Amino acid sequence: MALPRLVPRSTVEAASTTALRHEVRAFLAEQIAAGAFTPAVDAWLTGWDEDFTAALAARGWLGMTVPFEYGGHGRSFLERFAVTEELLAAGAPVAAHWIADRQIVPSLLKYGTEAQKTHFLPRIVRGECFFAIGMSEPDSGSDLASVRTRAERVDGGWTLTGTKVWTSGAHLAHAFIALVRTAPVDPAHRHAGLSQFIVDLRGPGVDIRPIVSMNGAHHFNEVILDGAFVPDEMVFGEIGEGWRQVTSELSFERSGPERFLSTFVLLAACAEPTAPPAVSRSAELGRLVARVAGLHQMSSAVAGALERGEPADVPAAVVKVLGTTTEGDVAEFAHLAGDDVAPQAFRETSGAAMDQRPGFTLRGGTNEVLRGVIARGLGIR
Ligand SMILES: Cc1cc2nc3c(=O)[nH]c(=O)nc-3n(C[C@H](O)[C@H](O)[C@H](O)COP(=O)(O)OP(=O)(O)OC[C@H]3O[C@@H](n4cnc5c(N)ncnc54)[C@H](O)[C@@H]3O)c2cc1C
């Protein structure tokens, strides 16, 4: 029996897309020179900068794949891929719009009502509407079918009650899409009875409490929904179809360049001619560069598959397992390479990368769970 492909057929970048890359690079160099941002690790999760987001929107680099009729730019996934890859490689602060641009756009286009598309998409494109992800709960992470937040039918809508946790950016975002129970668990069909709702994070019945990380940073939150009212117009997709909707969009969440470029600024710094020879000529550095180059090919191949409308959940899981392991290894390599004489900025950045590293292989699905997805895709589980 032939094994299924773990990487979709590769995509050759069009000359126009390469030109776009150079445009983004020039913009980023200008922004760094002007002091608009300092390149940072994991800036797609922690670098919330609404001015920078506005600058990207002004150049047409947000909501690139949104069709013209919703205020978007009608560009391809591959063009979006090139732009996001450049932003990530530069360590640019893209967290404010990241979730909306990465997964809310494709989800809205697939499952949103006309009114939801008309309301949210133009605002996302303009960099004026930010989203968070409302999936995890205190006792429910990998096994999302066990979520206990429930929605009850009331006049004109639903009331949501329960607690979401690890909600990145909820204290700054406008809304999240919450996965909740709309029917009791049926042990024979645990994935049934789940639904999604677009929740206004600034509305009544929503209490957002910070979870401060060990290094003092605040990007996580606990979001307590205490009878939060969601009107019928903000039901997302079909009631009872939440599981299918969530899982069908996972490829967008797992396969992108943010799964291997979170620490790229450190890799680049180690490869600089100005880095100590013991670092810049290390065989381990060469291996890390080769791994990132391979991941670029794999991740762009998945972007090509998504563009063609092909299912890509297994290849996306492969990118995520290999990519998040690699970006963590880059953090460790740079941390060990940065001795006492390394510049202060380098040591601070590699320290920040080590702080963030445990999350790389957890967020968006843990490596253990994803290996299970890959094994199932290969028919060996
Ligand atoms: C930086 C970061 C940002 C995040 N942002 C968000 C966010 O914005 N919104 C949101 O909803 N969530 C967010 N999360 C939560 C994240 O999605 C969960 O941490 C993740 O899904 C794992 O769930 P858990 O932490 O409950 O661990 P658990 O599911 O309890 O897993 C614990 C351990 O058991 C292992 N395990 C579990 N099930 C299996 C299995 N079937 N086979 C083998 N091993 C298994 C896991 O691999 C893990 O090692 C974020 C997490 C991090 C680290």
The ligand as a Gaussian input file, in Angstrom:
#p B3LYP/6-31G(d) Opt

LIG

0 1
 C        1.631000      30.131000      24.344000
 C        0.249000      29.540000      24.367000
 C       -0.821000      30.254000      23.849000
 C       -2.113000      29.722000      23.893000
 N       -3.152000      30.478000      23.423000
 C       -4.400000      29.971000      23.473000
 C       -5.502000      30.752000      23.034000
 O       -5.335000      31.905000      22.630000
 N       -6.739000      30.231000      23.095000
 C       -6.964000      28.964000      23.544000
 O       -8.111000      28.529000      23.519000
 N       -5.954000      28.197000      24.003000
 C       -4.673000      28.679000      23.980000
 N       -3.627000      27.925000      24.469000
 C       -3.901000      26.632000      25.080000
 C       -3.442000      25.462000      24.232000
 O       -4.271000      25.297000      23.121000
 C       -3.422000      24.211000      25.140000
 O       -2.372000      24.423000      26.073000
 C       -3.175000      22.951000      24.389000
 O       -4.248000      22.636000      23.545000
 C       -2.934000      21.757000      25.342000
 O       -3.975000      21.677000      26.266000
 P       -3.671000      21.602000      27.835000
 O       -2.720000      22.694000      28.196000
 O       -4.974000      21.544000      28.549000
 O       -2.875000      20.230000      28.047000
 P       -3.511000      18.773000      28.113000
 O       -4.445000      18.557000      26.972000
 O       -4.034000      18.550000      29.490000
 O       -2.231000      17.875000      27.881000
 C       -1.286000      17.614000      28.929000
 C       -0.231000      16.667000      28.368000
 O       -0.868000      15.423000      27.975000
 C       -0.562000      15.122000      26.613000
 N       -1.733000      14.532000      25.953000
 C       -3.011000      14.965000      26.032000
 N       -3.812000      14.196000      25.249000
 C       -3.007000      13.285000      24.653000
 C       -3.233000      12.214000      23.720000
 N       -4.457000      11.956000      23.248000
 N       -2.158000      11.478000      23.319000
 C       -0.908000      11.737000      23.802000
 N       -0.642000      12.733000      24.702000
 C       -1.669000      13.488000      25.121000
 C       -0.246000      16.464000      25.988000
 O        0.594000      16.322000      24.859000
 C        0.456000      17.206000      27.119000
 O        1.826000      16.855000      27.161000
 C       -2.340000      28.438000      24.449000
 C       -1.249000      27.706000      24.966000
 C        0.017000      28.245000      24.941000
 C        1.160000      27.440000      25.521000

